Amino acid sequence: MKIEWAPLHVPLARRLQTLVTAVLTVTFFTLPLLACLVVAVLLFYGGIILRTLMLIYFVYMFVDHKRNYSILEGNGWMINRSNRLYRNYRDYFPIELVKTVDLPPNRNYILASFPHGILGTGVCVNMGLDIGKWLELFPQIRPKVGTLNQHFRTPLLREIVRWWGMVSVSKESLVRLLTKSNDPKHAGNSDGFTSNAVAILVGGAQEAMDSHPGKYILTLKNRKGFVKMAIRTGSPIVPTFSFGEVDIFDQVANPPDSLLRRVQSVVKKLTGISPLIPVGRGIFNYSVGFLPQRRRIVQVVGSPIDVVKSEQPDAAYVDKVHRQVIEDLERMFDLYKEKYIPNSKNSKLVIQ
């Protein structure tokens, strides 16, 4: 394979963006394992005081998760969700956010987000790491990103993902967020915000295994849990589509009948995480490495789909709303693909 090297003379701003992206990419891929390793080292080598402090922390972590599912109220510390570091990461690709309609802050919303890609980068930046643009377009609405519940049971990792505005996608956590009062005078809205918007990457790890450049393959046909949650809480569903998400990484070929895919499926079933082998670019070359490619990502936020609240969702009604989500996604893809996907004539949306 011929390696395409980066030129020697690259603007300092782009070098800085590459450096920040390299650090954050390594962090994202290794953070769960690194957190466990740090805790193990502290327990094994720490003295009695350190071990006692760790034990107190474990108790606090357990009680807090039991009490409020590890949800960090409000938007947390804004320095952790909008700063120069994360703006360099955003500008590396770059990542954009497009509003198609207003979202009134008198409701709580589920943002059904597609595609997952390898990391869900577009959604995680716009609604997690660097929320300045979101707050500008959707004032008074707190952005949250749903992730695996097990992340909030892992010491240290738990604190970091909470700082990034992430929340558990467990049923209890989502109910708490989506049933929160929208009354400006409510004590829980003293931060000046009156609404929660929770992004759920519906396709999850299964969809991530199908992520390859140029291929928009969504895992959705049998994913109806988010629709049931929306109906139970009376929360509108807002479809969002991140154009370019699948283009920043490739991965080692893993067709459905391959040994690698079978291994990935087994690990996913056991842990909820699919062990992907991403293929990107390097720091000093464009051909091979662990960095994502510099590809534009545009997250388009669609129109809310209103639902009739019911504690016991009717199966036929769930199917009706689910079909509407699929139709809206197909409409969004056809409407915006020429604008946001290079060579879009060959781009097709596959929903499975």
Secondary structure, 3 states (H helix, E strand, C coil): CCCCECCCCCCHHHHHHHHHHHHHHHHHHHHHHHHHHHHHHHHHHCCHHHHHHHHHHHHHHHHHHHHHCCCCCCCCCHHHCCCHHHHHHHHHCCEEEEECCCCCCCCCEEEEEECCCCCCHHHHHHHHHCCHHHHHHCCCEEEEEEECHHHHHCCCHHHHHHHCCEEECCHHHHHHHHCCCCCCCCHHHCCCCCEEEEEEECCHHHHHCCCECCEEEECCCCCCHHHHHHHHHCCCEEEEEEECHHHCCEECCCCCCCHHHHHHHHHHHHHCCCCCCEECECCCECCCCCECCCCCEEEEECCCECCCCCCCCCHHHHHHHHHHHHHHHHHHHHHHHHHHCCCHHHCCEEEC
